Structure formats: C-alpha cells, structure tokens
Amino acid sequence: MIKHALETQKPILDMLHKSMENGRLSHAYLFNGEEGSERMGVALYFACMLYCPDVCLECKECKDIMTNNHLNVMVIDRLPGKSEIVKEQIESLKEELSKTGLKYGPRIYIINDCDKMNSTCANKLLKFIEEPYDDIYAILLTTNKDSILQTIRSRCQVINLLPMDKAELKNKLINEGIEEDKALILSNIYSSVKACKTALEDEIFNKCINVCKTIIEMISKGFPNTTIYMKNELSYYSSKEVIDTFLKVLLLYFIEAKKINSFVFIKDIETFKKIKVNLTPLIDLIIKSQFNLRYNIDRELLLVNLFIEIDRRVINASN
C-alpha cells in the first residue's frame, strides 16, 4: 500500500512532510479519494512519518505500522458482515485513547470508509474530534467527502487524493482479462477498477459502445442518417449522466478513428480507413456538446443537433 502511494500520491505525501517539518500538522485529516487512490496507503505513510521521518519502510516502527502491529496505530474498519461502522467501535476507540498509551509517542487512529457510519455513530465521533487529545491524530478515509457530516468535515483538514493514472488503470483492467478496447474506454471515463467493472456489467454502458460502433460504421459508408438512428435511440439517453458517458465513448471512437491505424480498436481499423470526412471538426463538435451538457439545456435537442451537424459534414465529404 505505502509503496504504491509513494508512486501515485507523491505530491500529497510531500505536502504532509512539509507540514510536519513546519510544525503545522492538523489533529484531524479527511483523505478523500476514489477507489484505487491509495487512501489507506497515504494514511499508513502518515503514521510511519510520525515515527520515522525518512519513512524507510525497513525499521521496526515502519514494519509494525504496515503489518497493523503497532501499539499506537489503530485502524477502524467495518466488522465482517456489517454494512456500517457501529457505535460500539467508536466507543471502544474513545475508551482506548483515554488511557495512557502502552508505547511512548503519538497515537494515530485511522477510520476507513468513514462515510459508512450512521448519524449516531458520526455524532459520537464528532464529539471526540471536537475535543482533541494532545499527540493524537485522526485520519478519516472516504470516497465521498460530501456524505460526511459537515460538522466533522469542518474540523478536519480535507485532502483530495490524486485519481489513478489512466494508463495504469487501463493496464490493470487488461491484466484482469478485460479486452483492450473496452479497457481504454473504461479507463477514460472511470477512475477505479471497481467502478470500471461495475460499468462493464451495466446494460446502458454496453449499449453506448454498440451505438458508437454503429455510428462509426454509418459514417464510414457515407450514409447521412445518424440523426434518424439516434432519434430511435433517445429513450436510452434520458439522464445527463448517461449522455455524458455516451459522449465520452463517442469521443474516444472518433479520436481513435482519426489515427486510422489504431492500436486499440484493432477490429475497427478497416472501418476507420473508409471514413472520408475530416474527423477533427466532428471531435470539436463532441467536445462542445460535452461542455453544453453542463448547463440546463434540452438534452434531446443537444444530441439531435450534434448528429444533424455530423450528417451535414458527412454529406459534404461524400460529394
């Protein structure tokens, strides 16, 4: 965990080091990051840093922390079979930290998935954070900081972790048996292996891929009927989120088609070679549509206008 955090979250770790060197560490941190962002790795690095400023990962202090055997580092996670962190866990933590430590030095408690607490549990934690003990550090980990009580967030230093690198995510997906073309699409839309796998099982996501393939085939044949085709598909694109996903997939297909000799969509290379229209203006149109989607506009009209313009340009390129 820590070694991977050193690779993916170095700017964050450097910032924490600088805070320690300047004597400006907060008594409570909220590390917010998507799946795969090494939240726990950053938290354990923080604990190691307090005992081994060089974070050598070889000394007894570092090894004890990494193996969850350090007397002054406590990790709270959901109990087996439980969907939430329960109040008894917070009460037990408060009782433990109220005692004199068995080992000299700062004490750190890490609460994983702290968004998985009910209001009773969260309020118990709030009271504890409101009255911090000397030399005790709280580290809360979450994938969704907005789901944490605002009163807890306001008492923590919130640090947003860096998302997983797209190339790294794509390679992870390929290593797990996902086809390279789908891995490319997924890694450009989502930021964790878990989110990608969930999307892969989603009917709408797979529908988006098939629709984009059909549109590319139509354009390659010079058939200016993508507008009619999309009008028949509009029932699938009722939400802003689905349209956003669709436009991202479509953009990737157009970018790869522009290369002609795509190293990803190998099965579609022959189709790409038949495209006569200049794809650069079409790519710009998709990007513009993505931008317009942010505003409260008619989403159906947005898609129809996009494909009317695509059809017009395909017709001009065919004449």
Secondary structure, DSSP 4 states (H G I P E B T S, - for coil): -HHHHHHH-HHHHHHHHHHHHTT---SEEEEE--TTS-HHHHHHHHHHHHH-TT--S-SHHHHHHHTT--TTEEEE-PPTT-SSB-HHHHHHHHHHHHSPPSSSS-EEEEETTTTSB-HHHHHHHHHHHHSPPTTEEEEEEES-GGGS-HHHHTTSEEEEPPPPPHHHHHHHHHHTT--HHHHHHHHHH-SSHHHHHHHHT-HHHHHHHHHHHHHHHHHHHT---HHHHHHHHGGG--SHHHHHHHHHHHHHHHHHHHHSS-SS-GGGHHHHHT--S-HHHHHHHHHHHHHHTTSS--HHHHHHHHHHHHHHHHHHHH-
